[in-house]
Amino acid sequence: MKRWIFTLLISLSAGFYLNAQILTDFESAGYTITYVNYATAPVVAADPADAANDVLTVVKNIDTTFNQSVTITFDTAVLIEATANDFAVAIKSSVTGARGYLWAYAYDGEKIADAWLNTVDVADAWTRLTYTGVFHDKYIKSIQLALGGWDNGNVPPGFQGTYYLDTIQIIVPETVTYVDPRKTVEIENIDDAVIDYDGLALEDFWVDQDLFAVNGGGDSATFSAEFSAGWDDDYLYLFVQVADDSAFDFVDDPADNWEKDGIQIYVDVRNKLIVGGKNDFLQHQITMPFSVGDYPFTTYIYAGAGADATAFYVQDTMDTYMAGKCVKGTSDYTMELRLPWAAMYFNNDDVKTKEQCAAAVSVAKNTVVGFELQVNDYNGDAATGSRKNIVTWSAISTDNPGSYQNSGVWGGLKLVNTSAIDQSLSNAARIYPNPNNGQFTVELEGMNSINIYDVTGRQVYTQLVTSDNAVINAENLVKGIYFVQVNTNGNSAIQKIEIR
């Protein structure tokens, strides 16, 4: 161990060892090793390249990442100091590209960290895998490690080979550089609009909003999505439509939520995005598997270094709370949601009560919120139970790691003023007859164009007009509910019609 420290002090910054708490260096007793599914038992022995240095040798012999793991349980739990809260694991591997996954537990079984570490980039050379975000004033009793891969398509490639683990310690965080969102779009204040949460974009507000394509990171030729968004002082509003003709309802196999059809929302209200990593205290992951019905359909929300933050989004806990509905169509499904800002400030550190969450809210006009939307496509095979595809709004297929592990590839939502919909104009506009067969009359003083949208927000008809009275011939539209947008100079009126 001492020789290895000297080498690293030359090749790495000396700050690596300042204020470090060494949990184990495998040079002395004080721990036990247990493991799952390795054909060869992990063992502490001399490093083949350095007989004076004891290391934990792990031989990975199967392709999947999470079916094999090794656990180090300490005889005496170790208190985490407030000045050091990054995990650092020294590793050497016979293969490159492997990633480390780490779980730390307190003596009572409480999960202290749920981490993904960076990758091994050079074979047969010592490197360190790190993770930012460990609870202060907690006792670590055990650490569980899994090794393998996880590409942006969520297919775990095999990284079979020999891994050597050395010093596991907690260190003072390195300086973190935050980056701007990869792309930023403006979303409008809903003002006094009323959202019914029926899973359909039937409200006037949604009809006037931009649709943002979710087609990065995977095969968007066969699977895609789009979303609209809005906001007010209490909530973020989302309408998501997913083109999926074989959506699998989560209630039929309620396991591995992240593998099933559905959406995953990544959000950072503080907009502190990190290239190649994720702040597991501040940034929230909201997983909502496809399941028809009203919220609370099954939802998994994690923040605060892997803590289950779901309780901070529900009515029983908070004054502002999640609402929504999921609806299945012929070849798609839609989700209409509201997410409370207060809950999104939970970090399980200095903001971890209802009152602290409410007090922390600071969103306002021109605030930029870090945001990513990922949509998962399940292969429908209960035997393998895996995703066959994902698409993302901001991340692309060459990002490694992708959205789940890398907030530096997220986009941003900029909160701007209310939409151009004028409710008084909507009341003044006359559309008749309604219902109709696709032929109807529109009357509004000063109108210059008319657009028709279906319930998904897709424009299906447009017409320029030069008078206050116009006859619309849209008899080619299929029967159903539509929204007629009547435009004047700078304002719009919206009314719902039914074509029979």
Summary of the structure (lengths in Angstrom):
residues: 500
radius of gyration: 26.5
end to end distance: 79.2
largest distance: 90.9
contacts: 1675
relative contact order: 0.13
helix: 10%
strand: 45%
